[in-house]
Amino acid sequence: MADTPLMPIAGHSDPVTTARDITPRADGRVDLIGLPPADIRTILEEAGLDAKQAKLRSKQIYHWLYHRGVTSFAEMTDIAKTMRPWLEERFILGRPNVVEAQVSSDGTRKWLLQTDDGHDFEMVFIPDETRGTLCVSSQVGCTLNCTFCHTGTMRLVRNLTPGEIVGQVMLARDALGEWPKGKMDFAETYANADDGEESETEYRADGRLLTNIVMMGMGEPLYNFDNVRDALSLVMDGEGLALSKRRITLSTSGVVPMMERCGEEIGVNLAVSLHAVTKDIRDEIVPINRKYGLEELLQACADYPGASNARRITFEYVMLKDKNDSDAHAHELVRLLKEYKLPAKVNLIPFNPWPGSVYECSTPERIKAFSDIIFEGGISAPVRTPRGRDIDAACGQLKTAAQKKSRAERDREAAEASS
């Protein structure tokens, strides 16, 4: 880990949400990933382009970044060859640096990534028959200290920037080979657009493997609200990565004051890490409950903008043996969801073990009995199939492998794999 200060932490139940400054690049160049077109245009003007040129080039660059996924200005064939070196000298098109990539026996992929200033975080891709879900991180580490979660044992270093968040999606599309292939003449498109005309761009987009995004990786998204909002706006922009907000889910442990803003300003599906139905148990396993209690949290869910039977709130519930998995707990969960008239479904998550944890997973029989009670109460309660356990990529297992393996160990494994 780079020699930079950690974010201050006020205590388990009252995290400090102001990130430290990001270490500037040594070469002074500005990363354009994560910036909306208006900001790119402003930066180009500040670098010396006139207003008309900056307007055209910003549109071209934005489309090359998010429609074609290019990683250098040299690939932007509709920008004059004489201008490309000028852009390369002043700007970069960043991606998170890949330290290590692993593939599980079930097809799940996990990447250990690193920021330009030397901090490690992880992302996970989970393929299924009808969808492919990318689990995206929002922070380096976490401050919530949920006792069943491996990420919670890390210190929080800093928030990820919009570019580092959207960069995860772009990196996954790189790895999956999903960028469109073919010919696109943006110069003609935008020249005609100024005249009110549209010209066709000839390219084909392969069928997407990455169909869904969940903000369920490392960190609490609502404690990095502005950066998460700005990153997801690029993901949802029809001129950006163009993924529908109905295919994006944000998971929170219960940062109540930010939930309404999340619904209004981001508008994606909401998931809540509930995990317990009594104060004592939730205080233990999800310590933020000491600050924002169950009743306050459930009321915020009931008030969440856009929630409906068609867009139900997902309640995540990790199954811990002899802790939160009794019949009484299941009946209380049904009662609470009905009391607050919540359009809900419950995802039951078998606990995924990690070294040093004090918990065990509930038995399959106990999980089924718990699920049956919730179904009988008229609420969907599927049991999530653990994915990526063998590479520590399953729910609650993310903790940067840089803390588990030395650089020499990773280099040795890479050498063995290549031979």
C-alpha positions in Angstrom: 0.0 0.0 0.0 1.2 3.5 -0.8 2.6 5.6 2.0 -0.4 7.9 2.2 -2.6 8.6 5.3 -5.7 6.6 6.1 -9.1 8.3 6.3 -9.9 9.3 9.9 -12.5 7.1 11.6 -14.7 8.4 14.4 -15.9 5.1 15.6 -17.7 1.9 14.5 -21.1 3.5 14.4 -20.2 7.0 13.1 -17.9 6.8 10.1 -16.2 9.9 8.8 -17.0 10.2 5.1 -14.6 12.9 3.9 -11.9 11.4 1.8 -8.3 12.5 1.8 -6.9 14.1 -1.3 -5.8 11.9 -4.2 -2.1 12.0 -4.9 -1.6 13.9 -8.2 0.0 12.1 -11.2 3.8 12.7 -11.4 3.5 13.7 -15.1 0.8 16.3 -14.5 -1.6 14.8 -17.0 -5.3 14.8 -16.4 -7.3 11.6 -16.6 -10.5 12.1 -18.7 -12.2 8.9 -17.6 -15.1 9.7 -15.3 -15.7 13.2 -16.7 -19.0 14.2 -18.4 -18.8 15.9 -21.9 -19.1 19.4 -20.4 -16.1 18.9 -18.2 -14.1 17.5 -21.0 -15.0 20.5 -23.1 -14.0 22.9 -20.4 -10.6 21.2 -19.9 -9.9 21.3 -23.6 -10.6 25.0 -23.7 -8.4 25.6 -20.7 -5.6 23.7 -22.5 -5.8 26.1 -25.4 -8.5 24.9 -27.9 -11.0 27.4 -29.1 -14.7 27.0 -28.1 -15.8 25.4 -31.4 -12.9 22.9 -31.5 -13.3 22.0 -27.9 -17.0 21.3 -28.4 -16.4 19.0 -31.3 -13.4 17.2 -29.8 -15.1 16.7 -26.4 -18.0 14.9 -28.2 -15.6 12.8 -30.2 -13.5 11.8 -27.2 -16.6 11.0 -25.1 -17.9 8.6 -27.7 -14.6 7.0 -28.3 -14.2 6.4 -24.6 -17.6 5.0 -23.8 -18.8 3.5 -27.2 -15.5 2.1 -28.4 -13.6 1.7 -25.2 -10.3 3.0 -26.6 -7.3 3.4 -24.3 -5.2 5.9 -26.3 -5.8 8.9 -28.5 -4.0 7.2 -31.3 -7.0 5.0 -31.8 -9.3 8.0 -32.3 -9.2 7.9 -36.1 -11.5 10.8 -36.8 -9.3 13.2 -34.8 -6.5 14.8 -36.9 -3.1 12.9 -36.6 -1.4 16.2 -35.7 -3.7 16.7 -32.7 -3.4 13.3 -31.2 0.1 13.8 -29.8 -1.0 17.1 -28.4 -3.8 15.3 -26.5 -1.4 12.5 -25.4 0.9 15.1 -23.8 -1.8 16.6 -21.7 -4.3 13.9 -20.9 -4.7 10.1 -20.2 -7.5 7.6 -20.7 -7.1 5.7 -17.5 -8.1 2.2 -16.4 -7.5 0.7 -12.9 -4.2 -1.2 -12.9 -4.7 -5.0 -12.8 -2.5 -6.6 -10.2 -4.0 -10.0 -10.4 -6.9 -11.7 -12.1 -8.5 -15.0 -10.9 -11.1 -17.3 -12.4 -13.2 -19.5 -10.1 -14.1 -23.1 -11.0 -17.7 -21.8 -11.4 -16.7 -19.1 -13.9 -16.7 -16.2 -11.5 -13.9 -13.8 -12.2 -12.1 -11.6 -9.6 -9.7 -8.8 -10.3 -7.3 -7.2 -7.8 -6.9 -3.7 -9.0 -4.8 -0.7 -8.0 -5.2 3.0 -8.2 -2.5 5.2 -9.7 -1.5 6.3 -6.2 -0.9 2.7 -5.1 -4.1 1.5 -3.3 -5.7 -1.9 -3.9 -9.3 -2.8 -4.3 -11.3 -5.6 -5.9 -14.1 -6.2 -8.4 -16.0 -9.4 -9.3 -17.9 -10.6 -12.4 -20.5 -13.3 -12.0 -21.8 -15.0 -15.1 -25.1 -16.8 -15.3 -27.1 -18.3 -18.1 -29.3 -15.2 -18.7 -27.2 -12.4 -17.2 -23.7 -11.3 -16.2 -23.4 -9.2 -13.1 -20.4 -7.0 -12.2 -19.9 -6.3 -8.5 -18.3 -2.9 -8.3 -16.4 -1.3 -5.4 -16.9 2.3 -4.3 -14.1 2.7 -1.7 -10.6 1.4 -0.8 -11.5 -0.6 2.3 -14.6 0.0 4.4 -15.4 1.7 7.7 -18.6 -0.1 8.6 -17.0 -3.0 10.5 -19.8 -5.5 9.8 -18.6 -8.5 11.8 -19.6 -11.2 9.2 -17.8 -9.4 6.4 -14.1 -9.8 5.5 -14.0 -6.3 3.9 -15.1 -4.9 7.3 -11.8 -6.0 8.8 -9.9 -3.5 6.6 -9.2 0.1 7.3 -10.8 2.7 5.1 -8.1 4.4 3.0 -10.1 6.7 0.6 -13.1 7.0 -1.7 -12.8 5.9 -5.3 -13.2 8.6 -7.8 -15.9 8.6 -10.5 -13.2 7.5 -13.0 -12.0 4.7 -10.8 -15.6 3.5 -10.4 -16.7 3.7 -14.0 -13.2 2.4 -14.9 -14.1 -1.0 -13.4 -17.0 -1.3 -15.8 -14.8 -0.4 -18.7 -12.1 -2.8 -17.6 -14.7 -5.6 -17.4 -15.9 -4.8 -20.9 -12.2 -4.9 -22.0 -11.8 -8.4 -20.5 -15.1 -9.7 -21.9 -14.4 -8.3 -25.4 -17.6 -6.4 -25.5 -16.7 -3.1 -27.2 -18.3 -2.6 -30.6 -16.3 -3.4 -33.7 -16.5 -1.7 -37.1 -16.5 1.8 -38.6 -17.8 4.9 -36.9 -17.2 8.4 -38.5 -17.9 10.8 -35.7 -16.6 13.8 -37.5 -19.3 13.5 -40.1 -21.9 12.7 -37.4 -21.2 15.8 -35.4 -20.8 18.0 -38.5 -24.2 17.0 -39.7 -25.7 17.2 -36.2 -24.9 20.9 -36.1 -27.1 21.3 -39.1 -29.9 19.3 -37.5 -29.2 16.2 -39.6 -28.2 12.8 -38.5 -25.8 10.4 -40.3 -25.6 6.7 -39.6 -22.6 5.2 -37.9 -21.7 1.8 -39.3 -20.7 -0.6 -36.5 -22.0 -3.6 -34.7 -22.2 -4.3 -31.0 -21.7 -7.9 -29.9 -24.2 -9.4 -27.5 -23.4 -8.2 -24.1 -22.2 -10.6 -21.4 -22.2 -7.8 -18.8 -25.9 -7.0 -18.3 -26.1 -5.9 -14.7 -24.2 -3.9 -12.2 -24.4 -4.1 -8.4 -22.7 -1.6 -6.2 -21.9 -4.3 -3.6 -18.1 -4.5 -3.7 -15.8 -3.0 -1.2 -17.0 0.0 0.7 -20.4 1.7 1.5 -21.6 3.5 -1.7 -23.7 6.1 0.2 -20.6 7.2 2.1 -19.1 8.1 -1.3 -22.4 9.5 -2.7 -21.2 12.2 -5.1 -18.6 10.0 -6.8 -20.9 7.0 -7.1 -23.7 9.2 -8.5 -21.4 10.8 -11.1 -19.9 7.5 -12.1 -23.4 5.8 -12.5 -24.6 8.8 -14.6 -22.0 7.9 -17.1 -22.9 4.2 -17.0 -26.6 5.1 -17.6 -26.1 7.8 -20.1 -27.4 6.8 -23.5 -24.4 8.5 -25.1 -22.2 6.8 -22.5 -22.2 3.2 -21.5 -25.9 3.1 -21.9 -26.9 0.6 -19.3 -30.5 1.0 -18.0 -31.0 2.1 -14.4 -33.3 -0.9 -14.0 -30.2 -3.1 -14.4 -28.2 -1.4 -11.7 -28.6 -2.0 -7.9 -27.0 -0.1 -5.1 -26.5 -1.8 -1.8 -26.4 0.1 1.5 -25.9 -1.0 5.0 -28.4 1.6 6.1 -27.1 5.2 5.6 -30.5 6.6 6.2 -29.9 10.3 5.5 -28.6 9.5 2.0 -31.3 7.1 0.9 -33.8 9.6 -0.3 -31.1 11.4 -2.3 -30.1 8.1 -3.8 -33.6 7.5 -5.1 -34.0 11.1 -6.4 -30.5 11.7 -7.9 -29.5 8.2 -9.0 -32.7 6.3 -9.3 -31.3 2.8 -9.4 -32.7 -0.3 -7.6 -32.1 -0.4 -3.9 -30.7 -3.3 -1.8 -30.4 -3.1 1.9 -28.0 -5.2 4.0 -30.5 -6.1 6.8 -29.1 -9.3 8.2 -31.0 -9.2 11.5 -34.5 -8.3 12.8 -33.7 -7.4 16.4 -31.7 -4.4 17.8 -29.2 -6.5 19.8 -28.2 -8.8 16.9 -28.1 -6.1 14.3 -26.1 -3.8 16.6 -23.5 -6.7 16.8 -23.2 -7.7 13.1 -24.1 -4.4 11.4 -22.8 -1.7 13.8 -24.2 1.2 11.8 -27.5 0.1 13.4 -26.4 1.8 16.6 -26.7 5.1 14.7 -29.6 4.4 12.4 -31.9 1.8 13.9 -34.2 -0.7 12.3 -37.4 1.4 12.5 -35.6 4.4 11.0 -34.1 2.3 8.3 -37.3 0.5 7.3 -39.2 3.8 7.2 -36.5 5.2 4.8 -37.1 2.1 2.7 -40.8 2.8 2.7 -40.1 6.3 1.5 -37.6 5.4 -1.1 -38.5 7.2 -4.4 -39.5 4.8 -7.1 -40.0 1.8 -5.0 -43.0 -0.3 -6.1 -44.2 -3.8 -6.7 -42.5 -3.6 -10.1 -39.3 -2.3 -8.5 -39.1 -4.1 -5.2 -36.4 -3.3 -2.6 -34.1 -6.2 -2.0 -33.3 -7.1 1.6 -30.0 -9.0 2.0 -29.9 -11.5 4.8 -26.8 -13.5 5.6 -27.5 -16.8 7.3 -25.5 -17.2 10.5 -25.8 -20.4 12.4 -27.6 -19.9 15.8 -27.4 -16.2 15.5 -30.1 -14.9 13.2 -31.6 -18.0 11.6 -34.4 -19.2 13.9 -38.1 -19.6 12.9 -38.9 -16.7 15.2 -36.5 -14.4 13.3 -38.1 -15.4 10.0 -41.6 -14.6 11.3 -40.4 -11.3 12.7 -38.9 -10.4 9.3 -42.2 -11.0 7.6 -44.0 -9.0 10.2 -41.6 -6.0 9.8 -41.9 -5.9 6.0 -45.6 -6.0 6.2 -45.9 -3.4 8.9 -44.0 -0.9 6.8 -45.9 -2.1 3.6 -42.6 -2.6 1.8 -42.5 -3.9 -1.8 -39.8 -6.4 -1.0 -37.9 -9.5 -1.8 -35.4 -11.2 0.6 -32.1 -12.6 -0.7 -31.0 -15.3 1.7 -27.2 -15.5 1.6 -25.4 -18.6 3.0 -22.5 -17.2 5.1 -19.2 -17.4 3.1 -16.4 -18.3 5.5 -13.1 -16.4 5.8 -10.1 -16.9 8.0 -10.6 -15.6 11.5 -14.4 -15.3 11.4 -16.3 -16.3 14.5 -19.4 -17.3 12.5 -20.6 -20.5 10.8 -23.1 -20.9 8.0 -26.6 -22.1 8.8 -27.3 -25.6 7.7 -29.1 -26.1 4.4 -32.1 -27.5 6.2 -32.3 -24.4 8.5 -32.0 -22.1 5.5 -34.8 -23.9 3.7 -37.1 -23.7 6.7 -36.3 -19.9 7.1 -37.0 -19.4 3.4 -40.3 -21.4 3.5 -41.6 -19.2 6.3 -41.0 -16.0 4.3 -42.5 -17.5 1.2 -45.6 -18.5 3.2 -45.8 -14.9 4.3 -46.2 -13.9 0.7 -42.7 -12.5 0.2 -40.1 -13.9 -2.3 -37.1 -15.4 -0.5 -34.7 -17.1 -2.8 -31.5 -18.6 -1.5 -28.4 -17.1 -3.3 -26.1 -19.7 -4.7 -22.6 -19.0 -3.4 -20.3 -18.1 -6.3 -16.5 -17.7 -6.4 -15.8 -19.1 -2.9 -12.6 -20.8 -4.0 -11.1 -17.5 -5.0 -12.6 -15.5 -2.1 -14.9 -13.7 -4.4 -18.2 -14.6 -2.8 -20.4 -12.2 -0.9 -18.6 -10.9 2.3 -15.2 -12.3 1.3 -13.7 -9.4 -0.5 -10.4 -8.2 1.1 -7.6 -7.2 -1.2 -5.3 -10.1 -2.0 -2.4 -7.7 -1.7 -2.8 -8.1 2.1 -2.7 -11.9 1.7 0.1 -12.4 -0.8 3.4 -10.8 -1.3 4.4 -9.4 -4.7 7.0 -12.2 -5.0 4.2 -14.8 -4.4 2.1 -13.3 -7.2 5.0 -13.1 -9.6 5.9 -16.7 -8.9 2.3 -17.8 -9.5 2.2 -15.9 -12.8 5.4 -17.5 -13.9 4.1 -21.0 -13.0 0.9 -20.3 -14.9 2.7 -19.2 -18.0 5.0 -22.2 -18.0 
